[in-house]
C-alpha cells in the first residue's frame, strides 16, 4: 500500500489500500473459533468478590441483594469482604481543565454513601472507594 503511493501515485495506493481492507474483512468473516474459553479457578487463599462501578446510587435493597448474589456464590464459606463499590468522580471537561473536581468528588461520595447504606441495610457487607473518572 505504501509502496503503491510512493512508486505509482495516489490512485494505485488507494486501490491497494482498498484491496488490503477487503482482504482483512474477508479473513475476519471466515475466521471461526469454536474453542471454549477456559477460566482458571482461584486457589484456596484467594478472596473472591465482585467490583461494582456505581454510576447511580443503589437505593433499593433488592438491587443490593442482586449485586451481592453476582459475587461468587460457589464459595460462601470463604469469608469474603463483600463487593467493592467504586464511584468514579464524573466531571465536566471544563472542570477537568481547571482542576476543579470538588463538586464531582462530592457527588460521587454522596452516591457511594447512599449505596453503602443500602447494602448495609440489606445485611450485605461492602466496601467503597471514590476515584477519579479516569
Secondary structure, DSSP 8 states (H G I E B T S, - for coil): -HHIIIII-HHHHHHHHHHHHHHHHHHHHH-------------TT-----EEE-SS----HHHHHHHHHHS-GGGGGG-----EEEEEE---HHHHHHT--HHHHHHHHHHHHHHHHHHHHTT---EEEEEE--
